């Protein structure tokens, strides 16, 4: 372990870091000020730290475990405040308190306390450029703990993958009294066919053995739609940005094939996919979390998430055990009432301390 392993981080110091990070707006692409505050936390405690060329906060140390979470948040102004209820429960309100500044601050505290490696990555909410740069630039650690809200007594072992694309279609302009479909109608019909195709796949799976959990289904979702007469007045254009979640057992290639089979008009420009991940509950990381959560007084919960995280990228690039963990209720991700139970935050730091200590043992 590094010399910084004996630097104690109090609950008060960890909470102060959390509050400061939540109070600094850090939507994707605007993480610099938040990253500098995070780096200062390490510098003040004698740790080597720097911001790399994409803006990640890098604090290397004992690579028995890498603690990593994302600095960026989604947009949204939620006034930062701490409230205490009649039963003494303290709650921090603010954008990012759950996703994922709470996990980020908890990991920073545990990394300093135990002298293990840490990276705060940028861009997770958009293109995961921080994680992509990390796996391209550094060797695999012995183990990875990725930071996302799981609740202090939960640990996430699985995520669905992600595939995005943009559909575009164009037709000649014509009088609206004509019955021939224009580009907008083609786009609407195409998307309805795509939704029906995946719904049929889901029904086929159900016929084989009951209702299929969402985690095991492909989810198709349009996230933006535009259309109208082109600027030159000679054509009608339509476009749609679409996203698909890839369950374990499915592939991006298979989803693309299903989607493109529904094309009568237009074309799709596909983005680079992110594969699904499902870690074994018997790994040394999962075992360390179960023991640590029990040590802090909890009953461990093993989770599968229907979304996607940077852990998908780490699992695709690094052959080492990993899991995702962090304080907070994931139902509050991106929500207008995002808030974090500070007691749960304290317990998550204790869990991460125990996990880091366990994984760093010779």
N, C-alpha and C positions, 0 to 999 in steps of 0.2 A: 504494500500500500504506500501511497505517497506521503510526504511529510505533512500535507494539509489534512490528513485523516483525523488528527487529534484536535481540529478546530471545531469548537462547539457552536452550534447555531440554536439559539433559544426559540421557543414558540413565538415570542414577541418579535424577534428579528425576521422570522419567516413570514409572519403576518404583515410586518411593515413592508417587506419586499412585495408581497402579494398586492397590498393596497396600492403601492406606487405603480406597479406594472398595470393594474387595472385602470388606474387614473390617467395613464398615458394612452391616448388613442393609437391603435396600431392595426388598422385595416390592411389587408394584403397590399403590398407595395409601399407602405408607409410605416415600416417596422423600425426604422433607424433609431429614433429616440428611445423606444422601449428596449431595443437591443443594447444600447449604451448603458442604460440603467441596470440591466441584467449583468453586463460585463463588469460594471463597477462593483457589484455585489461580490464577484469572485476576486477582483483585484484587491479590494479592501481586506480580504481574508487570505492574501498571499498566494492565490492561485494564478498560474499562467492562463491567460485568456486573450483571445483576439476575435475580431470580426473578419470573416473570410470574404472572398471577392463577390459572393452573392448576398452577403449580409448575415449569414449564420453566426451565432455566438459559439465559439469553439473553446472548450476548457478541458484539454486532454489530461488524463491521469491514469489510474489503474484501470486497464481495459478488461478486467474480469467482468465488468458490466458497463454498458453505455446507457445512461439515462438521457432521454431526448424527448422534447415536446416542441410544439410550434408557438412562435411568437405572435403571429398574425391572428386577427379576428375578422369576422364579417363586419360590415358597416352597421352602425346603429348607435344612437346616443342614449344611453341609460345613465341618469345621474348617479355618480358614485357616492355611496353612503353606507354606513354600518348601522344596523338596527338590532335592538335587543328586545326579545319578547318577554312576557311576564314570567315564563319558566326559565329565563336566563339564557336562552338560545341566541347566539349572535349570528347575524347574517350580513354578508357583504353583497351589495347590489352593484352591478356595472357590466358593461359589455365585455365579454371575455372571462368573467369570473369563473364560469364553468368550462367554456370551450375556447381556449384550453389554458388560460393564464393560471388558473388554480393548479392544475397538474404541473405546469411549467415552474411555478414558484416552489411547489413542494419538491420537485426534483432538484432544483438548484440548491435548496437547503440540504437535502440528503447527499448530494454530490460533494458539497463542501465538508459536511460532517464526516463522511466516510472515505473521502479521497478517491472517488471513482470518476470516470469520464462523463462529460456532459456536453450536449449540443442543443442549443435553441435554434430551431430551423425556421426559415421564412417561407411564405407562399403556400402553406398547406391548404388553405381555403380556396385556392385557385388552381395553380398548376403544379404544386409540390416541387417547385424549383429548388428549394433548400434541401429536401431529402434526396432529390435526384442528383444534385451536386455532391452531396455527402457520400452516397454509395459509389459514385464514379471516382471520388478523390481519395477515399480512405479505405484501409483494409477492414475486414470484419472484426468486431470485438468478440469476446468469448460469449457474451449474452447481451440482449437488448431489452430494455423496458421503454416502451413508447408511451408518451403521455397524452391521454384523452380521458374524459370523465367516465368512470365505471362505478362510482360510489366507493367510499373508502374500504368497504368490505367485499368489493367485486373485482374480478380480473377478467379481461377480455382476451379470448384466445382465437376468435375468428371474425373475419370481415368479408363481405362480398366485394368483388372487383368492380371496375368502373370502365365504361366505354361511352365516349361522346362523339357526336358527329353533327354536321350541318347539311341539311337537305335543301336543295335549290331547284326551282323549276321555272320555266318561262314559256309563255304562249303569245301568239300574235294578238294585238289588241283588236277588239271587235265591239260592235254595239251590244250593250247589255241585254237587248231583247233577243239576241241569238241564243239557241239552246246549247251550243257547244260549250263544254266546261272550260273555264279559264284557269290560269295557274293557281289561283287561290283555292278553287274547288279541287284541283288535282292534289294540292298539298293536304287539304282536309281529308280527302278520301284515302290518300296514302296513309296518313297517320291512323285513321280509324282501322284500316286493314292491319297495320302493325300491331295495334293494341289487341285486335281480335286474334291475331296469330299467336301472341304470347298467352292470351287468356285460354285459347284452345290447348296449348301445351300444358298449362296449369291444370285444366280439367282432365287431360289424359293422365297426368300424374296422380290426381286425386282418385281416379277410377282404379288405379293400381294399389291403393292402400290408404284411403282416408285423406283428410285435408293436408295439403302441403304447407309446412311453415314458410313464412315470408323469406326467411334466411335462405331457403332452398329454391326460391323462385327467381326468375328474371323479372325485374321491375322496369317498365318502360315509361319514361316521363318527358314530355315536352317542356322546355324551360324558357323558350322565346319564340315568337312567331311574328313575321312581318310580311306585308304584301300590298300590292297596288300597281297602278299604272306607272311605267318607267318614265324617267324625266323627259325622254324624247317623244313620248306619247305613242310609240309604235309597238309596245309590248306590255304585257302584264307579267309581273314577277311575284314570286312568293318564296319565302325561306323559313326554315324552322331549325332551331337548335334543340337537339334531343340527347337524352342520356339514358343509359341502361346500366343496371346493377347486375353483376355477374356472380351467381352462386357457385360454391365449390361443385365441381363436376361438370360445369358448363364452361364454354370457351368464348372468347371474343370473336373468333372466326365463325363459330356456330351462330352467334347472335347476328353477325353481319350477314350471313347467308340467309337467315330468316327474314331480316329487314329488307334486303335487296330483292328477295323473291316477290315482294309486294310492290315493286317499282313498275309502274306503267309509263310514267313520265318523270323527268328530272333525274338528279344524281345526288349522291351523298359523299361528302368529304369527311373521312374518318380521322379522329385523333388517335394518338398512341394509347392503347389500353393499359389499365392497371389490373393485374390478375388477382383473383381471390386468394385468401389465406385462411388456413385452419390449423392451428398449432395443437399438439398433443397435450392433454392435461397431465401426462406423466413426465413432462420435461422438468429439468432441474429448476427452471424459472417458475413454472407453475407450482411446483412443490414448495419452493421458497415463499411464494405468496400465500399459499394455504397456511403454512406454518406461521408466517408473520401476522396474518390477519387474526388467527386464533390467539396469538400472543398478545395482541392489542385488545382482545375481547370480542371479536366478531365471529360470525359464522360465514366462511368463504362462499362466495357465489361465482360460478364459472359462466361467462357470458359469451354469446355470439351476437355481433352487431350487424344490422342490415345495411349500414352505410359502408364507407371506405375510409381508410386512414393511411398515414405514411408507413405503418407497419406492413402493409401490402408490398410496398416497394422494398423495404428492408428484407422481407422474407424472400422476395424474388432475387435479391442480389447477394445476400449473406447466408451462409450455411451455419447458423448458430441458433440456439433456442431463444425464444422471445415471447413477450406478452405485452398487452397494453393495460395501463392502470392510471388512475387519478381520481381525486375527489370530485364530487359534484353529481347532480342528477342529469343524465344525458337528455332527458325530455325537455330540459331548458336550453339545449344547444340552439343558438341563433334566435331565441325567443325574446319578445319585448319585456318579459319579466325575469330575465336571467339573473340569478343570485346563487350564492354559495354559503352553505352552512360552515361557519368557521371552526366549530368543534370537529366536524368531519375532516376539514382541512388539516387540523392538528394531528388527528389520528392517521391520516394518509402519510404525513411526514414520518410518523413513527413506523408505519408499515414499510415505507421505502428505506428507512434507516436499517431496519431488520433484514430486509431483502438484500440490500447492498452489502451488509456485513456478512450475510450467509454466502452470497455468491463470490465475495472477494476472499473468502478463506482459502488457504493453500490446499 
